[in-house]
Amino acid sequence: MNVDKGQEETRVKFYVASSFKNKDHVRYVSEQLRNQGYIHTYDWTVNERASSLKELREIGQKEKEAVMEADVLIVILPAGKGSHIEYGIALGLGKTIYLYSEDEQVNDFETTSTFYHLSGVEKCIGTFDELVASVIARGEESKNVY
């Protein structure tokens, strides 16, 4: 897709956080959004598991920068410590957050997090295609605001 600089600046930038075991789901969601013209700030799924503290630091820096650059953070549950730190960064910066769960477990009072229920967090329960459709629909709404 050829896009000039002005168009690129208006396109939505996204980052997808999740655990390594969800790499295929992260890739699917990312591909669907890129196909719609969204900009992926960093694809951590291309990495192997870090084998040293130096590698952890380098990957962590790239992921932090990607979250900060993104307009939208998508968290696919279940997610690990790193994803929840990325979630906290995005929440603190006032980013739009989509929290995906394939079932209602995200609302289970015994296991949920207080931070899952704050304003600015859009919970998506269902299929990955429904998640993508929600992100795209919200992106279209925000374009119409201007």
C-alpha positions as CSV (number, residue, x, y, z in Angstrom):
1,M,0.0,0.0,0.0
2,N,1.5,3.3,-1.1
3,V,0.8,6.1,1.4
4,D,2.1,9.6,1.4
5,K,3.5,11.1,4.6
6,G,0.4,13.1,5.4
7,Q,-1.9,10.0,5.1
8,E,0.5,8.0,7.2
9,E,0.2,10.5,10.1
10,T,-3.6,10.1,10.1
11,R,-3.6,6.3,10.1
12,V,-4.1,4.5,13.4
13,K,-1.0,3.0,15.0
14,F,-1.5,-0.1,17.1
15,Y,0.4,-2.5,19.3
16,V,-0.8,-6.0,20.4
17,A,0.3,-7.3,23.8
18,S,-0.1,-10.9,24.8
19,S,1.8,-14.0,25.9
20,F,4.1,-16.0,23.7
21,K,1.6,-18.9,23.6
22,N,-0.8,-16.5,21.8
23,K,1.7,-15.5,19.0
24,D,-0.5,-16.9,16.3
25,H,-3.5,-14.9,17.5
26,V,-1.4,-11.8,17.8
27,R,-0.2,-12.3,14.2
28,Y,-3.7,-12.8,12.9
29,V,-5.1,-9.7,14.6
30,S,-2.1,-7.6,13.4
31,E,-2.4,-8.8,9.9
32,Q,-6.1,-8.0,9.7
33,L,-5.5,-4.5,11.0
34,R,-2.5,-3.9,8.7
35,N,-4.7,-5.0,5.8
36,Q,-7.1,-2.2,6.7
37,G,-4.3,0.4,6.6
38,Y,-3.4,0.4,10.3
39,I,0.3,0.8,11.3
40,H,1.8,-1.8,13.6
41,T,4.3,-0.1,15.9
42,Y,6.3,-3.3,16.7
43,D,5.9,-7.0,16.0
44,W,7.4,-8.8,19.0
45,T,6.2,-12.1,17.6
46,V,9.3,-12.2,15.3
47,N,11.5,-12.6,18.4
48,E,12.6,-15.8,20.0
49,R,12.5,-16.0,23.8
50,A,15.3,-13.8,25.2
51,S,18.3,-15.8,26.4
52,S,20.1,-13.0,28.3
53,L,19.4,-9.9,30.4
54,K,20.8,-7.8,27.5
55,E,18.3,-9.2,25.1
56,L,15.5,-8.7,27.6
57,R,16.5,-5.0,28.0
58,E,16.6,-4.5,24.2
59,I,13.3,-6.1,23.6
60,G,11.7,-4.3,26.6
61,Q,12.9,-0.9,25.2
62,K,11.4,-1.6,21.8
63,E,8.1,-2.8,23.3
64,K,7.9,0.3,25.6
65,E,8.6,2.6,22.7
66,A,6.0,0.8,20.6
67,V,3.3,1.1,23.3
68,M,4.1,4.8,23.7
69,E,3.9,5.4,19.9
70,A,0.7,3.5,19.4
71,D,-2.7,5.1,19.4
72,V,-4.3,1.8,20.4
73,L,-3.2,-1.0,22.6
74,I,-4.8,-4.4,22.1
75,V,-4.3,-6.9,24.9
76,I,-5.1,-10.5,24.2
77,L,-5.8,-12.6,27.3
78,P,-4.4,-14.6,28.8
79,A,-1.4,-12.4,29.0
80,G,1.7,-12.4,31.1
81,K,3.6,-9.8,33.3
82,G,5.1,-7.9,30.3
83,S,1.7,-7.5,28.7
84,H,0.2,-6.1,31.9
85,I,3.1,-3.7,32.3
86,E,2.4,-2.6,28.7
87,Y,-1.2,-2.2,29.6
88,G,-0.2,0.0,32.6
89,I,1.9,2.2,30.3
90,A,-0.9,2.6,27.9
91,L,-3.4,3.3,30.6
92,G,-1.2,5.9,32.2
93,L,-0.8,7.6,28.9
94,G,-4.5,7.7,28.2
95,K,-4.3,5.4,25.2
96,T,-7.3,3.6,23.8
97,I,-7.2,0.0,25.1
98,Y,-9.0,-3.1,23.8
99,L,-8.9,-6.0,26.3
100,Y,-9.8,-9.2,24.5
101,S,-11.0,-12.4,26.1
102,E,-12.7,-15.2,24.3
103,D,-15.1,-15.7,27.2
104,E,-16.5,-13.9,30.2
105,Q,-13.5,-14.7,32.5
106,V,-12.4,-11.1,32.2
107,N,-15.6,-10.3,34.3
108,D,-15.1,-13.1,36.8
109,F,-14.9,-11.2,40.2
110,E,-12.5,-13.8,41.7
111,T,-9.9,-13.5,39.0
112,T,-10.3,-10.1,37.3
113,S,-8.1,-7.0,37.8
114,T,-9.4,-3.7,39.0
115,F,-7.6,-2.1,36.0
116,Y,-9.7,-4.1,33.5
117,H,-12.8,-2.1,34.4
118,L,-11.6,1.5,34.2
119,S,-13.0,4.0,31.7
120,G,-11.0,4.0,28.4
121,V,-10.8,0.2,28.4
122,E,-13.0,-1.5,25.8
123,K,-13.6,-5.1,26.8
124,C,-14.1,-7.4,23.8
125,I,-15.5,-10.8,24.3
126,G,-16.0,-13.2,21.4
127,T,-14.0,-14.0,18.3
128,F,-10.8,-12.4,17.0
129,D,-12.8,-11.2,14.0
130,E,-15.2,-9.4,16.3
131,L,-12.2,-7.9,18.1
132,V,-10.8,-6.6,14.8
133,A,-14.3,-5.3,13.8
134,S,-14.5,-3.4,17.1
135,V,-11.1,-1.7,16.6
136,I,-11.9,-0.7,13.0
137,A,-15.4,0.6,14.0
138,R,-13.9,2.7,16.8
139,G,-11.2,4.0,14.4
140,E,-13.9,5.0,11.9
141,E,-15.8,6.8,14.6
142,S,-12.8,8.8,15.7
143,K,-12.1,9.8,12.1
144,N,-15.6,11.3,11.9
145,V,-15.1,13.4,15.0
146,Y,-12.7,15.8,13.1
